Amino acid sequence: MHQAERKSLRVGVHMIRPDADVLTQAAELGVDTVVLLFPWREVEPTQGYFFWQMADEAVAGATHYGLELLVRLDQPPEWALREAANVGEPPVDVAAYERFVRSVAARYRGKVAGYIIWNEPNLALEWNDRPPDPAGYAALLQAGRRGVKAGDPAAKVISAGLAPTNTNDARAMDDRRFLEEMYRHGAGRFFDVLAAHAYGFGRPPEAPFSEVNRAGDGLDGLVFQRLVALRAIMERNGDARKPVYITEMGWTVEAVAHSAWQEVTPAQQADYLIRALDLAEARWPWLELAAIWNLGGETHPEWGGYSLLTPEGEPRPVYHALQERLAGRRPPAAHPRFASPQRVQIVAEDVVIHLGDKDLPDPWVPLYRGLRRSPRWEGVFYLDDPGSREWRLSLRIMQSNFWSNRIWINGHPLPAPMPIEDFSRTWVMHSWRVPAEFLQPGLNRIVVAIAHAPPLIQDRRFTYDDIQFTDVQIAPASLDQ
C-alpha cells in the first residue's frame, strides 16, 4: 500500500467486560469498532454446555449501535486444561478449543468481523503457567483458524496480541523473538491480520524505537513505536500485504507500585493518545485499526489507570479528547439500523436460565452464573423506537410455584406475577402486557426475581423457589391480534 492510498485510521476501544452501559458510552465516544473478550470458561463452563447470554447481549448491542465487533477467544475453563503439555503442544485441549471457536463463529456469522485467537501467549501467565511456546501457539492458532473458517468463512482470523517485553525466561519471551519463532513454525499461514499491543510505558509516542538501548534509561525499546519492529518481522517473512491491528494501546494514570515509572498525568494521557493516533495515521499505512485499552467498567488495579473512564464511570480528559478527535469521522454503521424490529429475542431458545438454590437433575440446567443462591436474573435488549402502543412480553417457564415471582422492565413491575405451574417439569409459554411507557429507545433492562419459599417448607436445602425460563421475546401486542 502506498502512502497516497492511506485511508483514515479506524479507531476502536477494548472493553474489559461487555457491560451494556459501557457499550453505550463506546457508541457515544464515536469509535467505529469495539474489541470484546468472550471468556471460554464463561461461555462453555461445562464441556458441551454453552451459556450464551453474555455474548448474545454484546452482539445485539454492537449491532444496535452500528459498531464493528472483534471478539477475543481465550481464558479456558478448567476442564479444557492439559497440565502435561509438551513443547509444541498447547496446554489446552486443541480439539475442544476448535469446537468452541467454531460454535461462536457459527452463532454470530455475519455479525462479528474478526476473531482474536488467544491473548499474549508470550507470557506464562497466559499459557497456563508454562514457559512461552511459539510452536505450541502456532498449533493453537491453526486450530482457531479452522474453527473460525468453518463457522464463518468471511470473518478475519487475528493473531494474539503479544505483550511488549524484553524478558526471555520461563516467565516471558520477547515479543520480537516470539513473532519470529511463530513464523518459523508456519504461523504465517494461519492468520489474516496481525494484532499488536502498543503501549507508551510513560513516554511520549514520538519516543524513537531502537533495537538496543541508546538512551541509557534501561527501557530498551519499550515505547509506542516498538510496533515498527513487529512490522519489520512481518515484511521479512513475506507478510507485507497483511494489515496490522493495534488491539491494545494506552498510557496509565494510576500505575501499581512495580509499574510506577509508567505513570503519566491525566493531561498527558489525553495528549499522548491523540498524538499517537496522529503519528500512526500519518506514518503507518499498514495499520488499519487502533483500539485503546480500555474504555472502563473495571476496577482491577493494573487496568483501571488505562481506562478512559474512572471507576465510577465518569469520563477522564482522555475520553473527551478522543471524542473531539473522532467527531464527524465515524463512517456509516457497518450494520444498517432500521426501525424497531417487529420482534426482539431477549433470551434465545437454546439459553435456559435456572433460578433457585439447588442443583437438580435433567431437565434442569446449572444454576444461573453458577451461584448456589441465584434468586435474580438480569438481561438487556435494544429498541430503536418503542412507539406509543402496547407491547407483549413472552417466555417459556418451567415450574414457577409461588405467586410472588415477578418480572420488571426498566424498573417497572409487570402487573401480573408469574402464574403457578405444577411439578410436571414441562415448559409452558406465558405472556404479559407491557405498556409502551415502560420501554425506551436504546438500552432496556429486564429483571426476573424469585421469592423465598414459605417458612413452613424451608429447610437448609430448600430456601428459594426453583424455576427455569427460556425463549424470552418482546413484540408489539398488535402482532398477536
C-alpha positions in Angstrom: 0.0 0.0 0.0 1.4 3.4 -1.0 1.1 6.4 1.3 -1.4 8.0 -1.2 -3.8 5.1 -0.7 -4.0 5.7 3.0 -7.5 5.8 4.4 -8.3 7.3 7.8 -7.1 5.1 10.6 -10.1 3.3 12.2 -10.2 3.8 16.0 -11.7 1.4 18.4 -11.8 0.7 22.1 -11.2 -2.5 24.0 -13.8 -3.3 26.7 -12.8 -5.5 29.6 -16.4 -6.7 30.1 -19.3 -6.4 27.6 -21.2 -4.2 30.0 -24.3 -2.6 28.4 -23.7 0.8 30.0 -20.1 0.9 28.9 -21.1 -0.3 25.4 -23.4 2.7 25.2 -20.5 5.0 26.2 -18.4 3.5 23.4 -21.1 4.5 20.9 -21.3 8.0 22.4 -17.5 8.2 22.2 -17.6 7.9 18.4 -15.4 4.9 17.8 -16.3 2.6 15.0 -15.0 -0.7 16.5 -15.1 -2.5 19.8 -12.9 -5.3 20.9 -14.6 -7.7 23.4 -13.5 -10.8 25.3 -15.8 -13.8 25.3 -14.2 -15.9 28.0 -14.3 -19.6 27.1 -14.8 -20.5 30.8 -17.9 -18.4 30.9 -19.4 -19.4 27.6 -18.7 -23.1 28.0 -18.3 -23.6 31.7 -19.1 -27.3 31.4 -17.9 -29.3 28.4 -20.7 -29.2 25.8 -22.9 -26.9 27.8 -23.0 -23.3 26.4 -24.3 -20.3 28.2 -24.7 -17.6 25.5 -26.5 -14.8 27.3 -23.5 -12.5 27.8 -22.2 -13.0 24.2 -25.7 -12.7 22.7 -26.3 -9.4 24.5 -22.9 -8.0 23.5 -23.5 -8.8 19.8 -27.0 -7.3 20.0 -25.7 -4.1 21.5 -22.9 -3.7 19.0 -25.3 -4.4 16.1 -27.8 -1.8 17.5 -25.1 0.9 17.7 -23.6 0.0 14.3 -20.2 -0.9 15.8 -17.9 -3.3 14.1 -17.1 -6.1 16.6 -13.9 -8.0 17.1 -14.0 -10.9 19.6 -11.1 -12.3 21.6 -11.4 -16.0 22.5 -9.3 -17.3 25.4 -9.5 -17.8 29.2 -10.0 -21.6 29.1 -12.2 -23.5 31.6 -10.6 -25.9 34.0 -11.9 -28.9 32.2 -10.1 -27.9 29.0 -6.6 -27.5 30.5 -3.8 -30.0 29.9 -1.2 -29.9 32.6 1.3 -32.2 30.9 1.5 -30.5 27.6 4.9 -30.9 25.8 6.8 -28.3 23.8 4.9 -27.6 20.6 1.6 -28.6 22.2 -0.8 -26.0 23.7 -1.7 -26.5 27.3 -5.4 -26.8 26.4 -7.4 -29.4 24.6 -6.9 -28.2 21.0 -9.9 -30.1 19.6 -12.1 -28.6 22.3 -10.9 -25.1 21.5 -11.5 -25.6 17.8 -15.1 -26.7 18.5 -15.6 -23.7 20.8 -14.3 -21.3 18.2 -16.5 -22.9 15.5 -19.6 -22.7 17.7 -19.0 -19.0 18.4 -18.3 -18.1 14.8 -21.3 -20.0 13.5 -23.6 -18.4 16.0 -22.6 -14.9 15.1 -21.9 -15.4 11.5 -22.0 -12.1 9.7 -22.2 -10.1 12.9 -18.6 -10.4 14.1 -15.9 -9.0 11.8 -12.9 -11.0 13.2 -11.7 -13.3 16.0 -8.6 -12.8 18.0 -7.1 -16.2 18.8 -5.9 -16.1 22.4 -4.0 -13.3 24.3 -0.3 -12.6 25.0 0.9 -16.2 24.6 4.4 -15.0 25.1 3.7 -14.8 28.8 3.5 -17.9 31.0 0.6 -16.1 32.8 -1.5 -16.6 29.7 -0.1 -20.1 28.9 -1.3 -22.0 31.9 1.9 -21.0 33.8 4.0 -22.9 31.3 7.0 -21.4 29.5 6.1 -19.5 26.4 6.0 -21.8 23.4 5.7 -20.2 19.9 5.3 -23.7 18.2 2.5 -24.5 20.6 0.8 -21.2 19.9 1.2 -21.8 16.2 -0.7 -25.1 16.6 -3.4 -23.4 18.6 -3.7 -20.6 16.0 -4.1 -23.2 13.3 -6.9 -24.8 15.2 -8.5 -21.4 15.8 -8.4 -20.7 12.1 -10.1 -23.9 11.3 -12.8 -23.1 13.8 -13.4 -19.6 12.5 -13.5 -20.5 8.9 -15.8 -23.5 9.5 -18.2 -21.2 11.4 -17.9 -18.0 9.4 -15.7 -18.1 6.3 -15.9 -14.3 5.9 -14.6 -13.5 9.4 -11.0 -12.5 9.8 -8.6 -14.6 11.9 -6.5 -12.3 14.0 -3.3 -13.4 15.8 -3.0 -12.9 19.5 -1.6 -9.5 20.6 1.8 -10.1 22.2 3.0 -8.4 25.4 5.9 -6.0 24.8 8.7 -7.3 26.9 12.5 -7.7 26.8 12.4 -10.7 29.1 13.5 -14.2 27.9 13.0 -16.8 30.5 10.3 -19.3 31.7 8.0 -16.3 32.6 8.1 -14.4 29.3 9.6 -14.3 25.8 10.5 -11.1 24.0 7.6 -10.3 21.6 10.0 -9.8 18.7 11.6 -13.2 19.2 8.2 -14.8 19.8 6.9 -13.5 16.5 10.0 -14.6 14.6 9.5 -18.1 16.1 5.8 -18.1 15.2 6.8 -17.6 11.6 9.5 -20.2 11.7 6.8 -22.7 12.8 4.4 -21.8 10.0 2.0 -19.5 11.8 2.0 -17.0 8.9 -0.4 -19.3 7.1 -2.9 -19.2 9.9 -3.9 -15.5 10.4 -5.3 -12.7 8.2 -4.3 -9.8 10.5 -1.5 -9.4 13.0 -2.7 -8.0 16.3 -0.3 -5.9 18.4 -0.2 -4.3 21.8 1.4 -0.9 21.5 1.8 0.8 24.9 3.6 4.0 25.7 5.3 3.0 29.0 5.2 6.5 30.3 7.0 8.0 27.4 5.6 10.2 24.6 4.5 8.5 21.4 7.3 10.1 19.4 10.0 8.4 21.6 12.1 6.6 19.0 12.4 2.8 18.9 15.7 1.2 18.6 16.7 -2.5 18.9 19.3 -1.7 21.5 19.2 0.8 24.4 20.7 4.1 23.2 19.1 6.4 25.8 20.7 4.9 28.9 17.4 4.7 30.6 17.1 0.9 30.7 13.8 0.9 28.6 15.4 -0.8 25.6 12.7 -0.1 23.1 9.7 -0.2 25.4 7.9 2.6 23.6 4.8 3.1 21.5 6.9 2.9 18.3 8.1 -0.6 19.2 5.4 -1.7 16.7 7.7 -0.9 13.8 9.9 -3.9 14.9 7.0 -6.3 14.6 6.1 -4.8 11.2 9.6 -5.4 10.0 9.4 -9.0 11.0 6.2 -9.4 9.0 7.9 -7.9 6.0 11.0 -10.1 6.3 8.7 -13.1 6.3 6.8 -12.1 3.2 3.7 -10.8 5.0 3.8 -7.2 3.9 0.4 -7.4 2.4 -1.3 -8.2 5.7 -2.6 -5.4 7.8 -1.9 -4.8 11.5 -4.5 -4.0 14.2 -3.5 -2.5 17.4 -5.9 -4.2 19.8 -4.4 -2.7 22.9 -2.7 0.7 23.4 -2.6 3.4 26.0 -1.0 5.2 29.0 -1.8 4.7 32.6 -2.6 7.5 35.2 -2.7 5.1 38.1 0.2 2.6 37.9 0.6 0.0 40.6 3.9 0.0 42.6 6.1 -2.1 40.3 4.9 0.0 37.3 5.1 3.4 38.9 7.7 4.5 36.3 5.0 4.2 33.6 2.5 6.7 35.2 1.5 9.9 33.4 -0.8 12.7 34.4 -4.4 12.7 33.1 -3.5 15.6 30.8 -0.5 13.7 29.4 -2.7 10.6 28.9 -5.0 12.6 26.7 -2.3 14.4 24.9 -0.2 11.3 24.2 -3.1 9.2 23.0 -4.1 11.8 20.4 -0.5 12.3 19.3 -0.1 8.6 19.0 -3.2 8.3 16.7 -2.0 11.2 14.6 1.5 9.6 14.3 0.1 6.2 13.3 -2.2 7.7 10.8 0.5 9.7 9.1 3.3 7.2 9.1 1.9 3.6 9.1 -0.3 2.9 6.2 -0.3 -0.8 7.0 -2.0 -0.1 10.3 -5.8 -0.3 9.8 -7.1 -0.1 13.4 -6.0 1.3 16.7 -8.1 0.1 19.7 -7.4 1.8 23.0 -7.1 -0.3 26.2 -9.5 0.2 27.8 -12.8 2.0 27.9 -13.6 1.2 31.5 -16.1 -0.6 33.7 -13.4 -2.4 35.6 -11.6 -1.6 38.9 -8.7 -4.0 38.6 -5.7 -2.1 40.0 -3.4 -2.9 37.0 -6.0 -2.0 34.4 -8.0 0.9 35.8 -5.3 3.5 35.2 -5.5 2.9 31.5 -9.3 3.4 31.3 -10.9 6.3 29.5 -13.5 6.3 32.3 -13.0 6.5 36.1 -14.0 3.5 38.3 -17.3 5.4 38.8 -17.9 5.6 35.1 -17.1 9.3 34.7 -15.1 10.4 31.6 -11.5 11.3 32.1 -9.9 14.0 30.0 -8.7 11.4 27.5 -12.3 10.4 26.8 -13.3 14.0 25.9 -10.1 14.5 23.8 -10.7 11.3 21.8 -14.4 12.2 21.4 -13.4 15.5 19.9 -10.9 13.9 17.5 -13.5 11.4 16.3 -16.3 13.9 15.9 -17.6 13.6 12.3 -15.1 10.9 11.3 -17.1 7.8 12.1 -18.1 6.0 8.9 -21.7 4.8 8.3 -22.8 1.9 10.5 -21.5 -1.4 9.4 -24.9 -2.9 10.2 -27.7 -0.6 9.0 -30.2 0.3 11.6 -33.9 0.1 11.0 -37.0 1.0 13.0 -37.5 -1.3 16.0 -37.9 -4.9 14.7 -41.3 -6.5 15.0 -40.0 -9.0 17.5 -36.9 -8.8 19.7 -35.4 -12.0 21.0 -34.1 -11.2 24.5 -33.1 -14.8 25.5 -32.5 -17.3 22.8 -34.4 -20.6 22.7 -31.2 -22.5 23.4 -30.4 -20.5 26.6 -32.0 -21.7 29.7 -31.9 -19.7 32.9 -32.2 -21.6 36.2 -33.0 -19.6 39.3 -33.0 -21.1 42.8 -30.6 -22.6 45.2 -30.5 -26.3 44.3 -28.7 -28.5 41.8 -31.3 -30.6 40.2 -31.2 -33.5 37.6 -32.1 -33.2 34.0 -34.0 -31.3 32.5 -32.7 -28.7 35.0 -29.5 -26.9 34.0 -26.8 -25.5 36.3 -27.8 -22.5 38.4 -27.6 -19.1 36.8 -24.0 -17.8 37.0 -23.0 -20.9 38.9 -24.1 -19.3 42.2 -25.7 -21.6 44.8 -28.2 -18.9 45.5 -29.4 -17.4 42.3 -32.7 -15.6 43.0 -32.3 -12.8 40.4 -31.6 -12.7 36.7 -30.9 -9.5 34.6 -30.9 -9.1 30.9 -30.8 -6.3 28.4 -32.4 -5.7 25.0 -32.4 -2.8 22.5 -35.1 -0.9 20.7 -34.9 2.0 18.3 -38.3 3.4 18.9 -40.9 1.6 21.1 -43.7 3.9 19.9 -46.8 4.5 21.8 -48.7 1.2 21.5 -48.6 -1.7 23.9 -46.1 -4.5 23.7 -46.2 -8.1 24.8 -43.5 -10.0 26.6 -43.5 -13.8 26.4 -41.3 -16.5 27.8 -41.4 -20.2 28.4 -41.4 -21.2 32.0 -40.9 -24.5 33.8 -42.3 -24.9 37.3 -42.9 -21.5 38.9 -44.5 -22.3 42.3 -45.1 -19.1 44.1 -47.3 -16.1 43.2 -44.5 -13.7 44.3 -42.1 -14.5 41.5 -42.1 -11.2 39.4 -40.8 -9.5 36.3 -39.6 -5.9 36.0 -38.8 -3.9 32.8 -36.7 -0.7 33.3 -37.7 -0.8 37.0 -41.4 -1.1 36.3 -43.0 -4.3 37.8 -45.3 -6.0 35.3 -48.8 -6.0 36.8 -49.3 -9.8 36.8 -46.9 -12.2 38.7 -45.7 -15.5 37.2 -48.5 -18.0 37.1 -48.2 -21.0 39.2 -47.2 -24.2 37.4 -47.4 -27.8 38.6 -44.4 -30.1 39.3 -44.5 -31.9 35.9 -41.3 -30.3 34.7 -42.9 -29.2 31.4 -42.4 -26.0 29.5 -45.4 -23.6 29.2 -45.4 -20.3 27.3 -46.8 -17.3 29.2 -47.1 -13.6 28.2 -47.5 -10.2 29.8 -48.8 -6.9 28.5 -46.1 -4.2 28.6 -47.2 -0.6 28.4 -45.2 1.4 25.9 -44.2 3.9 28.6 -42.3 1.1 30.3 -39.9 1.0 27.3 -37.4 3.4 26.0 -35.2 3.9 22.9 -31.9 2.2 23.0 -31.0 0.1 26.0 -33.7 -1.6 28.0 -33.4 -3.9 31.1 -35.4 -6.8 32.2 -35.2 -8.5 35.7 -36.8 -11.7 36.9 -36.7 -12.2 40.7 -37.9 -15.3 42.5 -39.3 -15.5 46.1 -38.4 -17.3 49.2 -40.3 -20.5 49.8 -42.9 -20.2 52.6 -41.4 -20.6 56.0 -43.2 -23.9 56.7 -41.4 -25.6 53.8 -38.0 -24.0 54.1 -35.1 -26.1 55.3 -31.3 -25.9 54.9 -31.5 -27.2 51.4 -34.7 -25.6 50.2 -34.9 -21.8 50.6 -36.0 -20.4 47.3 -38.4 -21.5 44.6 -36.6 -23.1 41.7 -37.7 -22.1 38.2 -36.4 -22.2 34.7 -37.2 -20.0 31.7 -36.1 -19.6 28.1 -37.1 -18.1 24.8 -37.8 -14.6 26.1 -39.3 -12.3 23.4 -40.9 -8.9 23.3 -43.0 -7.7 20.4 -45.8 -5.2 19.6 -49.1 -6.5 21.0 -50.7 -5.9 17.6 -48.8 -8.9 16.2 -51.0 -11.2 18.4 -54.2 -9.8 17.1 
